[in-house]
Structure formats: C-alpha cells, structure tokens
Amino acid sequence: QLCRSLTLLAAKGAKVQAIDTVYTDLRDLKGCKKESDKAADSGFDGKMTIHPSQIDIANTAFSPTAEELKEANELLAAAEDQPGAFQWKGKMIDIPHLRQARRAIDRAVGLDIVEVAPKESPPAWPEGPHHGKWFEELAVGMVIPHALTRTVTETDNTLFTALSMNPAKMHLDYESAKKTQFGKPLM
C-alpha cells in the first residue's frame, strides 16, 4: 500500500497520469473489481490489466457515470459566471472541484455516456522510426501501432516492472531464469 501511495503522490506531483498496477489473480474478478474501485477512489487515473476479462472491470471503475457527468457539466456551467470560489448546491466550490469536474468530462469522451466534445483532438502518433510518448501525451482511444523494427528491450522490461510494482524477479534476471522451466530469460 505504501508503494501505491507513493506512486500516486509522485505522479500527481509531477502532473502525469497515475496508473495502478495489475491485479494478478485472473480468476478473482470480484477482487479485481474491488481493487480497481479502490484505486479509482484513491485518485489513480487508470489501471494496468493483464487479461481481457479485467478490461471491462477497469474501464467501469475509471469511467464516470451518467449522473457524475451531468453534475460535472452543471458545475462547470455554474462556474462560468463566478470570479473565484463560490457556493453551489450547499457546497464550497473552488479550483480543485472544477478540475475534478473537467477530468470527469474528459474521461467520458468516446464512452457514449453523454455527448461531450473534447477540448482538443488527441495527439497524433509521429511518423517515422522515432517512437515514444510521455504518459501525459497519451489520450483516450489512441491507437499506438507496434514499430516493426523495434522489440521489447531490457530497459522496457525494467521500466514496466518498476511501473507495475511487480514484486516478482524480472524476466531478465539471468541467474533466476536458469532455474526456471525455460532455462533462460524470457526477454
């Protein structure tokens, strides 16, 4: 839990998306839902999945409901005429509340919950052999083609292991890998 909290705080402090780690028990979909809901409630922006059965669970946990979107749109409309903090529906409203409402609307783009126009179009994937995106450049619905000349490198594996907070030994630990059924690293 400490590692997740530190990851969340560091990501928010750096103004990048905080992505929760994978849920490894593929058969326990209730546990995956519980962990996904907890991550969304804690402030994570998304969750990594390792099996197709987990995708809808994660998407549901991190997608706003129609009611949340309605309230977010109403709040932003009410804020247009306000010079600063104001009271709305008995609550004190300030910039963090408006940011949260905007994020809910941004997450809903493309979900067909309500018709919402995006603030800006998603960034295009660069042409040519030079690939790479920062987390904040990724947009909902963006499709990233696999570069045919590129494969997963040791650096990629190390980065994924660090980001996913996977406690298992890395696939490129040669001594540990020799002891497995494969007899060598998987990458």
Backbone as a ProteinNet text record, in pm:
[ID]
protein_1_A
[PRIMARY]
QLCRSLTLLAAKGAKVQAIDTVYTDLRDLKGCKKESDKAADSGFDGKMTIHPSQIDIANTAFSPTAEELKEANELLAAAEDQPGAFQWKGKMIDIPHLRQARRAIDRAVGLDIVEVAPKESPPAWPEGPHHGKWFEELAVGMVIPHALTRTVTETDNTLFTALSMNPAKMHLDYESAKKTQFGKPLM
[TERTIARY]
82.3	0	87.4	198.1	287.7	341.5	379.7	433	328.1	204.8	97.2	74.6	72.8	50.8	162.4	285.7	398.6	394.1	355.8	342.6	235.4	122.3	12.5	55.9	119.4	163.8	268.3	362	466.4	407.1	315.5	254.2	172.9	93.7	12.6	102.1	211.1	304.6	373	397.9	462.4	361.4	233.3	125.2	122.3	142.4	129.2	23.9	-23.5	-125.9	-69.7	-148.6	-113.2	-184.4	-106.9	-163.3	-138.9	-246.5	-235.7	-180.9	-119.4	-56.7	-160.6	-114.2	-202.1	-257.1	-370.2	-427.1	-394.1	-317.5	-259.3	-345.2	-448.3	-532.3	-638.9	-612.7	-700.5	-839.4	-852.5	-982.2	-1068.8	-1009.3	-1081.1	-1126.7	-1234	-1284.3	-1346.2	-1404.1	-1457.3	-1343.8	-1232.4	-1115.8	-1059.4	-1059	-1012.1	-1101.3	-1233.7	-1326.5	-1304.5	-1287.8	-1267.1	-1139.1	-1031.3	-904.5	-912.6	-982.6	-999.3	-1080.1	-1189.5	-1270.8	-1191.2	-1113	-1030.9	-927.4	-865.9	-766.1	-830	-948.3	-1017.8	-1055.8	-1107.4	-1144.1	-1022.6	-906.3	-784.2	-726.7	-767.2	-718.3	-636	-619.3	-547.8	-629.1	-559.6	-624.6	-657.7	-599.7	-622.6	-558.1	-572.6	-518.4	-465.8	-349.9	-296.6	-373	-395.7	-460.7	-370.4	-386.6	-306	-391	-523.1	-611.3	-735.4	-787.1	-906.6	-1026.6	-1039	-1153.6	-1147.3	-1032	-1015.1	-1043.2	-1047.8	-1057.7	-1187.3	-1302.2	-1430.4	-1440	-1383.9	-1386.4	-1310.2	-1189.7	-1108.6	-1174.9	-1226.6	-1292.3	-1411.2	-1489.7	-1605.6	-1561.5	-1457.5	-1410.8	-1360.5	-1299	-1237.1	-1320.3	-1440.6	-1528.1	-1636.7	-1664.5	-1771.2	-1908.7	-2001.3	-2138.9	-2210.2	-2325.4	-2404.1	-2440.6	-2471.9	-2506	-2385.8	-2268.3	-2146.5	-2117	-2140.5	-2117.9	-2217.3	-2343.2	-2445.4	-2408.2	-2366.9	-2329.2	-2204.2	-2107.1	-1985	-2016.8	-2104.3	-2143.4	-2218.3	-2306.6	-2380.3	-2285.4	-2189.9	-2093.5	-2010.3	-1960	-1879.1	-1961.2	-2086.2	-2173.8	-2197.4	-2217.8	-2239.7	-2114.2	-1998.3	-1871.6	-1836.6	-1899	-1864.3	-1881.2	-1979.9	-2007.2	-1943.4	-1861.9	-1803.6	-1659.4	-1622.4	-1485.6	-1386.8	-1433.8	-1345.9	-1425.3	-1391.9	-1464.4	-1610.5	-1699.6	-1842.3	-1913.8	-2038.7	-2120.4	-2214.3	-2224.8	-2311.3	-2370.1	-2500.9	-2573.2	-2528	-2505.4	-2467.7	-2322.1	-2241.8	-2100.3	-2012.6	-1897	-1797.2	-1721.6	-1716.3	-1652.9	-1532.3	-1422.8	-1300.7	-1232.3	-1115.8	-1046.1	-1030.4	-992.3	-979.3	-1109.7	-1222.5	-1352	-1377.6	-1340.6	-1360.7	-1268	-1146.7	-1054	-1107.1	-1160.9	-1215.4	-1333	-1417.9	-1531.7	-1482.9	-1381.8	-1327.5	-1266.1	-1194.9	-1135.8	-1243.6	-1354.2	-1463.5	-1518.2	-1534.5	-1585.3	-1482.6	-1355.5	-1251.2	-1245.8	-1264.4	-1262.5	-1381.8	-1490.2	-1611.6	-1608.6	-1515.6	-1509.5	-1492.3	-1581.3	-1574.3	-1643.3	-1702.5	-1768.3	-1916.7	-1970.7	-2112.2	-2205.1	-2158.1	-2244.7	-2332	-2268.1	-2336.2	-2251.3	-2310.2	-2235.2	-2150.2	-2021	-1927.3	-1820	-1795.3	-1690.6	-1556.6	-1453.7	-1322.4	-1267.7	-1184.3	-1122.9	-1029.6	-959.4	-867.5	-857.3	-812.5	-803	-683.8	-693	-582.4	-455.8	-341.4	-217	-196.6	-138.9	-114.5	13.7	16.8	137.4	238.9	364.1	462.2	495.1	522.9	563	710.1	751.4	892.2	929.5	1056.7	1101.5	1117.8	1103.9	1126.2	995.1	981.4	858.4	882.5	777.2	786.2	686.4	615	517	536.5	521.5	514.8	373.1	352.8	219.6	118.8	159.5	63.8	26.5	99.1	66	-30.6	-57.6	-149.2	-292.4	-376.9	-515.9	-607.4	-727.3	-826	-853.9	-848.3	-879	-760.3	-644.5	-527.9	-481.4	-455.2	-404.3	-257.4	-172.9	-29.5	16.7	54.4	99.2	236.1	256.2	385.4	485.3	598.7	703.1	767.7	764.4	813.2	962.6	1035.1	1179.4	1217.8	1120.6	1151.1	1094.6	1167.4	1121.3	1133.4	1081.7	1091.5	1236.8	1288.2	1427.8	1435.9	1554.5	1573.6	1528.7	1552	1509.5	1357.8	1288	1141.8	1093.1	1154.7	1114.1	1138.6	1252.9	1283.8	1182.6	1151.8	1054.8	917.2	870.9	740.2	736.6	843.9	849.8	842.1	912.4	909.4	771.9	712.2	581.7	470.5	480.5	374.9	396.5	508.6	542.3	534.1	574.1	569.8	679.3	645	747.2	823.3	777.2	844.6	979.4	1070.4	1200.9	1181.1	1259.3	1244.9	1277.9	1218.3	1239.2	1383.1	1458.9	1594.3	1698.6	1657.2	1749.5	1804.9	1925.2	1980.3	1996.2	2042.4	2063.3	1930.5	1828.8	1697.3	1634.1	1653	1591.6	1647.5	1774.4	1835.4	1764.8	1706	1641.2	1495.9	1443.7	1304.6	1295.7	1172.6	1149.7	1204.6	1223.1	1269.7	1422.5	1488.4	1633.5	1703.1	1625.7	1684.5	1583.6	1627.9	1532.6	1428.5	1308.9	1202.2	1216.1	1298.3	1318.3	1463.8
-118.7	0	126	122.2	236.8	268.5	165.1	184.4	247.9	200.8	259.4	405.2	435.2	573.4	665.1	617.7	699.7	720.8	616.5	629	731.8	724	817.3	960.7	982.4	1116.8	1169.9	1085.9	1129.4	1164.6	1082.9	1109.9	1238.6	1255.8	1377.7	1500.4	1486.2	1596.9	1633.6	1533.1	1556.2	1590.7	1590.4	1621.1	1523.4	1393.8	1287.4	1189.7	1103.7	1007.4	906.7	877.9	775.9	647.2	546.4	420.3	312.6	251	145.8	19.2	-62.6	-185.3	-292.8	-402.8	-512.1	-588.7	-653.3	-746.5	-884.5	-962.7	-1084.2	-1209.7	-1211	-1330.9	-1326.8	-1393.4	-1387.4	-1444.5	-1534.9	-1598.6	-1518	-1424.1	-1348.6	-1213.7	-1214.8	-1091.6	-997.7	-1053.9	-969.2	-894.1	-961.3	-896.5	-788.9	-816.6	-718.2	-594.1	-616.2	-503.7	-422.1	-491.2	-423.6	-339.4	-397.9	-324.6	-208.8	-228.4	-121.3	-5.6	-38.2	67	143.7	72.2	136.4	229.1	183.8	265.6	392.2	377.8	495.3	591.7	538.5	622.6	692.3	627.1	684.1	795.9	801.9	908.4	862.5	729.3	681.1	713.7	731.4	766.1	644.3	531.3	410.9	291.5	176.5	52.5	-33.1	-92.3	-187.6	-319.2	-386.6	-517.8	-619	-744.7	-849	-956.7	-937.8	-1038	-966.9	-1010.6	-946.1	-940	-1036.4	-1036	-919.4	-855.3	-744.3	-608	-602.1	-473.3	-400.5	-467.1	-401.4	-360.2	-440.2	-407.1	-278.1	-267.4	-146.3	-26.6	-45.8	65.3	118.1	28.7	70.4	148.4	100.2	166.7	308.2	330.4	459.6	547.2	503.6	583.3	649.7	776.6	843.8	790.4	794.3	754	870.4	843	948.6	1057.1	1016.7	1113.4	1200.8	1140.3	1217.8	1317.3	1276.8	1367.7	1482.8	1450.9	1554.5	1659	1611.9	1703.5	1783.6	1720	1789.4	1900.4	1871.3	1973.5	2088.6	2056.1	2160.3	2247.1	2184.6	2258.6	2352.1	2303.8	2388.9	2502.9	2476.4	2583.1	2688.1	2644.2	2738.1	2819.5	2763.6	2831.3	2939.6	2937.2	3033.9	3178.7	3206.3	3344.1	3378.3	3288.9	3310.8	3358.4	3465.3	3515.9	3433.6	3350.6	3272.5	3163.2	3134.7	3032.9	3074.1	2975.3	3004.7	2886.4	2909.7	2804.8	2750.9	2617.8	2552.8	2427.8	2418	2304.6	2278.9	2387.2	2376.6	2340.2	2337.4	2301.2	2419.5	2428.9	2528.1	2475.2	2553.1	2511	2599.8	2535.9	2608.2	2536.4	2580.9	2529.2	2376.7	2310.8	2163.7	2093.6	2147.2	2086.6	2102.8	2218.4	2242.6	2152.8	2133.3	2043.5	1899.7	1859.1	1723.9	1706.4	1807.5	1801.6	1793.9	1873.4	1872.8	1736.9	1676.9	1544.6	1439.1	1447.5	1351.6	1362.2	1484.4	1505.5	1457.4	1488.3	1443.3	1291.1	1220.7	1074.8	1018	1092.7	1042.8	1053.6	1128.7	1145.6	1008.5	975.1	848	732.7	755.3	646.7	634.3	727.3	728.5	737.2	794.8	814.1	936.2	1043.8	1165.8	1226.3	1312	1375.6	1487.5	1470.7	1568	1591.2	1715.6	1747.6	1755.8	1694.3	1704.1	1845.3	1883.2	2015.7	2029.5	1924.5	1926.1	1785.1	1773.5	1640.4	1565.6	1432.6	1355	1376.4	1370.7	1388.9	1276	1308.6	1209.8	1133.9	1009.5	930.7	979	1001.8	1057.4	961.7	1018	938.4	901.3	794.8	759.2	659.8	628.1	524.3	570.8	700.3	752.5	750.3	656.9	641.9	674.5	701.8	727.2	833.1	808.8	903.4	915	1033.5	1054.5	1018.3	978.7	943.1	1054.5	1180.3	1289.9	1314.8	1256.1	1271.6	1163.6	1063.1	957.1	1006.1	971.9	1015.6	893.7	908.3	801.2	765.2	638.9	593.4	594.5	643.1	648.2	505.7	479.9	351.2	370.3	292.6	304.9	180.5	195.6	78.6	31.7	-97.8	-154.1	-123.2	-69.8	-40.8	-172.6	-203.1	-332.2	-350	-241.2	-251.7	-253	-255.8	-243	-361.7	-406.8	-513.2	-466	-542.5	-506.8	-519.9	-416.9	-418.3	-442.7	-464.9	-481.6	-356.2	-240.2	-114.9	-109.6	-150.7	-153.1	-245.1	-362.8	-459.8	-405.1	-339.6	-280	-170.6	-87	21.2	-35.2	-136.7	-195.7	-256.6	-326.1	-387.7	-282	-170.6	-62.5	3.4	31.4	97.8	10	-120.9	-211	-256.8	-217.5	-256.1	-407.9	-479.4	-624.9	-678.2	-749.8	-798.3	-921.2	-979.7	-1098.3	-1059.3	-1155.6	-1126.8	-1096.4	-1004.7	-963.4	-1077.4	-1070.6	-1173.8	-1177.8	-1072.3	-1071.2	-1097.6	-1151.8	-1193.3	-1330.4	-1330.5	-1450	-1566.2	-1538.5	-1646.8	-1709.9	-1627.1	-1681	-1753.6	-1698.7	-1756.8	-1895.4	-1918.9	-2050.5	-2160.7	-2124.3	-2221.6	-2249.2	-2177	-2196	-2306.2	-2341.2	-2443	-2400.1	-2267.3	-2216.4	-2217.5	-2209.7	-2214.1	-2087.4	-1986	-1860.6	-1748.3	-1622.8	-1511.9	-1513.5	-1466.9	-1464.5	-1347.7	-1253	-1136.7	-1120.5
0	0	0	74.5	78.6	-60.1	-133.8	-268.6	-359.6	-349.8	-431.2	-394.3	-264.4	-219.8	-267.3	-258.1	-302.9	-454.7	-527.6	-672.2	-707.1	-639.5	-663.4	-634	-520.7	-483.7	-580.4	-619.9	-713	-848.9	-897.8	-1028	-1024.9	-921.7	-911.7	-897.5	-820.8	-804.8	-935.3	-1019.1	-1148.2	-1257.6	-1222.6	-1317.1	-1435.4	-1402.9	-1501.8	-1452	-1540.1	-1501	-1400.6	-1300.9	-1202.1	-1243.1	-1280.3	-1328	-1223.1	-1175.7	-1075.2	-1139.1	-1058	-1105.6	-1139.1	-1193.3	-1235	-1115	-1137.1	-1040.8	-1095.6	-1022.3	-1079.3	-1070.7	-988	-976.5	-1086.2	-1196.8	-1314.1	-1288.8	-1193.9	-1167.8	-1071.8	-999.4	-897	-952.4	-1029.7	-1090.3	-986.4	-878.7	-771.1	-702.5	-680.4	-621	-712.7	-843.1	-941.2	-938.7	-928.4	-921.5	-794.4	-683.1	-555.8	-559.6	-611.5	-620.1	-719.4	-832.3	-931.3	-874	-805.3	-742.9	-638.8	-559.4	-455.8	-520.4	-627.9	-697.2	-754.3	-813.9	-869.4	-757.3	-645.6	-532	-470.8	-478.5	-421.7	-507.7	-634.7	-721.7	-839.8	-855.6	-972.8	-1097.8	-1210.3	-1336.5	-1421.8	-1389.9	-1468	-1400.8	-1465.1	-1409.9	-1523.6	-1502.1	-1598.9	-1583.4	-1694.6	-1690.4	-1759.6	-1722.1	-1784.7	-1850.6	-1847.6	-1907.9	-1961.2	-2076.1	-2133.3	-2038.3	-1948.2	-1856	-1757	-1743.9	-1649.7	-1713	-1844.5	-1914.1	-1881.2	-1895.7	-1866.5	-1720.1	-1632.1	-1488.9	-1463.7	-1519.5	-1501.4	-1568.5	-1689.8	-1759.4	-1680.1	-1622.6	-1542.8	-1419.1	-1352.6	-1230.1	-1257.3	-1372.1	-1400.8	-1494	-1527.6	-1613.7	-1529.8	-1557.1	-1482.1	-1522.4	-1428.8	-1457.9	-1526.4	-1583.1	-1647.3	-1545.7	-1423.2	-1317.9	-1282.4	-1272.5	-1243.2	-1354.6	-1478.7	-1591.3	-1592.3	-1561.6	-1555.9	-1450.7	-1334.1	-1227.4	-1264.1	-1329.1	-1369.9	-1469.7	-1566.6	-1664.3	-1597.4	-1503.6	-1431.9	-1349.9	-1284.2	-1202.6	-1288.8	-1401.4	-1488.6	-1548	-1578.4	-1628.9	-1520.7	-1396.7	-1285.9	-1257.8	-1283.3	-1253.6	-1354.6	-1472.2	-1576.8	-1532.6	-1451	-1408	-1274.2	-1220.9	-1087.9	-1100.3	-1026.7	-1033.8	-949.8	-860.3	-773.4	-706.2	-580.9	-505.1	-489.7	-487.8	-474.6	-411	-373.1	-313	-419.6	-425	-523.9	-460.9	-461.6	-402.4	-258.7	-185.4	-45.1	-21	-126.2	-113	-152.5	-87.6	-125.1	-246.1	-352.7	-477.4	-505.3	-539.3	-571.9	-688.2	-725.5	-843.5	-843.6	-733.5	-739.1	-778.8	-734.9	-772	-922.1	-975.3	-1118.2	-1201.2	-1153.8	-1223.8	-1222.8	-1110.2	-1099.4	-1195.3	-1206.1	-1298.1	-1442.1	-1475.3	-1611.2	-1645.2	-1547.1	-1569.7	-1593.7	-1520.6	-1540	-1682.1	-1729.1	-1865	-1967.6	-1943.9	-2036.1	-2045.4	-1932.4	-1933.5	-2010.7	-2017	-2080.8	-2232.5	-2286.8	-2431.6	-2496.5	-2585.7	-2656.2	-2586	-2469.3	-2397.3	-2430.6	-2505.7	-2543.4	-2422.8	-2313.1	-2196.5	-2222	-2256.8	-2299.5	-2409.2	-2486.7	-2593.5	-2534.2	-2542.7	-2489	-2593.9	-2625.1	-2721.5	-2650.1	-2704.1	-2639.7	-2648.9	-2550.8	-2552.4	-2671.5	-2702.7	-2815	-2870.4	-2994.1	-3052.9	-2993.6	-2989.9	-2935.2	-3017.6	-2954.2	-3029.9	-3129.2	-3242.3	-3346.7	-3316.3	-3359.1	-3342.7	-3446.1	-3406.6	-3500.6	-3613.6	-3729.3	-3844.9	-3830	-3893.7	-3894.9	-3786.7	-3779.3	-3686.7	-3542.5	-3516.4	-3381.6	-3305.6	-3213.3	-3137.8	-2992.2	-2921.3	-2778.7	-2738.6	-2634	-2582.1	-2432.5	-2381.5	-2237.6	-2195.5	-2069	-2021.8	-2048.3	-2024.4	-2040.2	-2186.1	-2280.3	-2421.5	-2470.1	-2386.9	-2426	-2409.3	-2502.8	-2498.7	-2503.7	-2448.2	-2451.6	-2596.9	-2628.5	-2763.7	-2858.2	-2814.3	-2902	-2933	-3059.5	-3102.1	-3137	-3073.9	-3097.6	-3171.9	-3298.9	-3374.3	-3326.5	-3333	-3295.6	-3406.3	-3369	-3467.2	-3508.1	-3636.1	-3683.3	-3658.1	-3648.1	-3629.4	-3482.2	-3394	-3252.1	-3175.8	-3078.7	-2992.4	-2848.2	-2756.1	-2615.6	-2572.6	-2510.4	-2467.1	-2317.7	-2267.8	-2123.9	-2050.1	-2110.8	-2048	-2037.3	-2144.5	-2140.3	-2029	-2018.1	-1917.5	-1777.2	-1757.7	-1628.2	-1595.6	-1694.1	-1673.1	-1638.6	-1714.3	-1686.7	-1547.1	-1510.7	-1379	-1270.2	-1289.4	-1190.2	-1185.4	-1301.7	-1305.1	-1249.7	-1273.7	-1228.4	-1083.9	-1026.9	-889.9	-872.8	-975.4	-976	-883.9	-777.3	-684	-735.4	-845.5	-898.6	-958.6	-962.7	-1023.8	-1171.2	-1220.7	-1360.3	-1454.9	-1573.2	-1673.9	-1722	-1697.3	-1747.8	-1639.5	-1528.2	-1424.1	-1466.6	-1521.8	-1584.1	-1486.4	-1366	-1269.4	-1227.7	-1200.4	-1163.3	-1281.3	-1401.3	-1520.3	-1551.4	-1521	-1546.2	-1467.5	-1355	-1267.6	-1307.5	-1406	-1447.1	-1551.6	-1589.2	-1692.1	-1826.5	-1846.4	-1974.6	-1983.3	-1866.2	-1862.9	-1911.4	-1941.7	-1991.4	-1968.3	-1976.4	-1960.5	-2071.8	-2041.2	-2140.7	-2236	-2202.5	-2288.8	-2321.2
[MASK]
+++++++++++++++++++++++++++++++++++++++++++++++++++++++++++++++++++++++++++++++++++++++++++++++++++++++++++++++++++++++++++++++++++++++++++++++++++++++++++++++++++++++++++++++++++++++++++

